[in-house]
Amino acid sequence: MASSDSGDNSDSTASDNNDPAIGMGDLNINGANEEDLEQLLTVLQWIGIDDDFDREKVSDELAETLDDLKDMKPKEMEEATLALAKTKQVASRVIMSAKIRKRLVSVVHWVQDFYRCSEKPTLNDVTSPQQFLELLEVASERDGIRTHRMKNSSTLAEQTDPGALKGGHMWPAWLEAQENHLSCTYGVKGTPLSYLIRKVAVGDPEAVYSSFDEKTVACAPLSGPSFEADAAVLHQKMISWTQGQDSHQFIKKKKKENNGRVDYLLLANHYGGAGNNEVRLKKAQQIKDTLHYKNEKVMKFNTFLAKVEEMCNIFDDVGQSMWPDAKLTFLLDRVQNSEMSADISTLRAQKVQGKCDYTFAADFLGGRAAATASGTSYGRSISGMTTNSNGDPPAQGIYTGDGSLFTGKYPSRSWYALSGDEKQKVNDTRRGQDPSQGPPNKKYGTAKNYGGRKIKAVNSKKKNKKEEKNIAALARDIAAMKRTVSAMATKAGGDERSEQVDDQAGTAFGGKNEKKRAKTNSD
């Protein structure tokens, strides 16, 4: 190793010139300790710089420790390595292949990945040069992914913009949309800006994360110049999302801090506080008390499962999560379809034996719900329906709990709440238009034909237009007859005064006076 060789040759040099020497016991370079120096020299050896002098020269010119690489740009590293190869002093030149220069750039990415997660670069978990080279390849690939994402982030961020925060009722859904938008927007260090709205101050770097991005979001530092620049960007976004809304008043007092994380925490403390959580908790409790599945006519099974998930999500958000076993029990208790009772009993037995969980039960019952009579007949014509005129009418709609169409007497309020199509189905079934339904229901007689109303209205309009045309033609005929009679009276020597009605004398030159003289003479 380079450190042991330099230590053997540095006894007189260090004492005579008082210059710091690499690898000399407790001595260090600009405050760097021996362990940090050793790690850098080991990294340089693992990437292919085999000569001890070359490693020390690179260390002197580029970095004294791995920490010195945290703010270095890849382009700066490339320029520095080329400068080492072109220095005027031949003895000081360090010639490196393109492969080694590329690995040095990858070392920069590898070091900076540690700082993205609030960690210090270390070789403690690296056991061999081959393993280290594999880590460099991963770090280089991550950098390429970050570069690609940042180039295309503007379009994706625009498409995922959460819009204005108009009130507390929008907070849960808006918060999810905001987090999705910030996960598509990247900060100075290439970290998704969603790290600015995490709940904890700093995550645990030693925890297990599903991806490196998840780790950076959980552990990225919330201090320093990079954080301040990212927080300023989020602040501008928060202003645009709340400007002109009531939500803006809660962040206005901290506007001068130019810190988007502070804005987020202010809104979270208000809209996510105890009062709003109580409102959401009441909604979840209401779902828990009233939600039941009867058949596909009343409620689709997928809708039923979505309601269950909504209830559980609210309980999770307010810190009152349902245990998996309790969630499964709720599912089995609330499926109240007679055709699925045998399946429910089977799942209960499997639950006792530990062979059934919520996911399995939900998927299994979903398939069974689609195979029931109400599921297979959903959307068919009335010929495929079963009817029932006995018992109580449904509280909502026209189908009873067993999926049959109710043809009995409806309360007036329930009847008027039905749509025209629903009323038409009931009336068609009552009149027995479908042969499979038997003879007409004489008790209620022939009901109104709601489908015929539109046809009558259309026919009425057509009839009115036709009558208008006939009246206009008749008026023209009458006018023509009057003109004919007038002409015949004139030829037969009729009343001259009646003939002068339409002479339009007043329009001729001197016509009024002439007409007056003619009248006087005639008298």
C-alpha positions, 0 to 999 in steps of 0.5 A: 500500500502507498501509505506504508511505503511513504511512512518508511521513507519519511523519517528525515524529511518530516523532521528537517523540513517540517512538511506534512507527510502522507501516512506519517502516524498522527500527522495529517494534511490540512487537518485530514486524519490518517484514516481518511487519507488511507481511504482515498489512497485505497480508492485510487489504487482500486480504480487502477492507479498502481504506482505509489508516487502517482497516487500521492501526486493525484491526492496532492493535486485533486483531493486530500480526502474523499470528503473533498470530492463532495462539491466537485463537478465531473467536468472539473475532475476531467480537466484536473486529470488532463492537467496532471498529464500535461504538467511542464515537469516531466517527473510530476506528470501522471499519465492515466488511461481513459478508463481510469479517468472515467472511473475518477469521475465515477468516484465523484458520483459515488462520494456525492451519493453519500452526501445526498443521504446525509452520510459520510463516504466510507469503505467499511462495507466494501470488501474487494476492488471488484465490489468497489468497481461495481459500486462505481458503475451503479453510481455512474448509472444513477447520475445518467438517470438523474441527468435524463430526468432533470432534462424532461422534468419540466413537462412532467411537472406541468402535467402533475401540477396539483392546482390551487388549494381551495380549502381544508376539504381538499387537503388529503387529496391535494397533499397526495397530488403535491407529493406526486408533483414534487417527486417529478421535480428535482433540486440542485443535487438531483434529489426529488423535491418531495424530500422538503415535505417529509414528516421527519427531520432526518430519516435513518440512513441504515434503514431498508429502503425500496430504492435509492430515490426513496432513501434520498427523499427520507435522508437528504439534509435539511440545511446548507446552500443546496437545501436553501435553494430548493426550499426557495423553489418550493416557496414560489410554488406554494405561493402560486398554489395558495394565492387568492385562496384562504389557505394563503393566509396561513403562510403569508406571515412567513413569506420573508423566510422564502422557505417552502418547507416552512410553508408546508409545515404551517399548512400541515399543522392547520389542515392536518391538525386535530380538528380536521382529523376529527372530521375525517375520522367521523367520515371513516366511522360513518363508512364503518357503520353503514357500509355493506355489500348486498349485490351488484345491483345495489353496489358493485363489489369494486366500489365496496372494496374502494370504500373499505380502502378509503376507510382504512386510509383515513384511520391510518392517517389519523393514527388509528390503523386497523389491524390486518385481522380486523380488516379481514373480519370487517370484510367478511362481516359486511358481505351480506349476499345470500349466494356468497354465504357458503364462500364467506363460511369457507373463508372464515374457516381458513382465517382461523387456520391462518390460511387467509388474509385480506388480499386473498379474501378480497380477490376471491370474493370479487370473482364470486360477486361477478358470478352471482345472478345479480352480477351476470344479469347486470345491464341485461334487458328486463327479460332477464330480471326477476320481479317481486311485488311483495314485501317492503319497497327498496330504500333506493332504486328499484331493486330489492336486496336479492337483486329482483325488480320490485313491482309493488307499491312505492311511496310517493317520495321514493317513486318521484326520486326514480329516474325516467328509465327506472320508472319505465322498467317498473311500468313495463314489467307491471303491464307484462310486456315481457312474456316471461313476466306473466300477465299484466299486473291488474292491481295497479292497472296500466301505468303511464308510458314514460317512454312515449312522452317524448314521442308524443311531444315530437309528434305534437311539434310536427303537427303544429308546424303542419297546421301553421303551413295550412293556415298560411296557405288558407290565408293566401287563398282568402286574400286572392278571393277578395281581390277577385271579388273586388275586380268583379264588382268594379266591372259590374258598376258597383259602388265607386267609393268602394272602388276608391278604397285602394286607389292610393291617391294620397301618393300621387302629385296633388292626390289629396286635393284631387280626391277631395274635389272628386268627392265634393262633385259626387255629392 
